[in-house]
């Protein structure tokens, strides 16, 4: 059994997508990041960067003690190796997937995340930041659109690279992206969204996140001085 420390954010959705695709049994342990659950000592023992998601696998493949992992990309790799699914075993195929996973972790996720912050959450508009991150997010969509012009999925077959990227593209409206400018990304997005596992994965988070803007206390836990190391 796997314990999943989770909140319905793009990085959280990556892991439920993988778990549902693989059919692995798991228990959701909600980490309400607005309430500050990410700073609780028990969670910090698993995820010292005070970020979710994280997992604890109580039945690792080596039959040894439980394994805890933080960082969504590392979790995807761990689950892929554990199950032998959605990650090629040949050298070239493996590094095709690896490089696009790193592209998401180092590019699409951080840039789209800053886009979300300055376009959705910043207490006052900062036009330079809004323009900077909107343009960079659009550039990355263009990179993805070019790759998907000749294939159904990022590396040809469905993989953890697709699962890593999809939840960030799913927020395209937040990012002020004109989706019609990226028809190959749009078609890829609909292909993945139609998968039964994707729909189950997103259903996991239904009802957890409040539908209202964050309160002052929640903003402090998400973006304020509460983020300082403890």
Protein Blocks (a to p, Z undefined) as FASTA:
>chain_A
ZZddddddfklmmmmmmmmmnopacddddddfknopmmgfklmmmmmnopacddddfbbf
klpacdddehjklmmmmmmmmnopaiafbfklmmmmmmmmmmmmmmmmmmmmmmmmmmmm
ombdcfklmmmmmmmmmmmmmmmmmmmmmcfbfnopacfklmmmmmmmmmmmmnopafkl
mmmlmmmmmmmmmpmklmmmmmmmgokaccbdcdfklmmmmmmmmlpcZZ
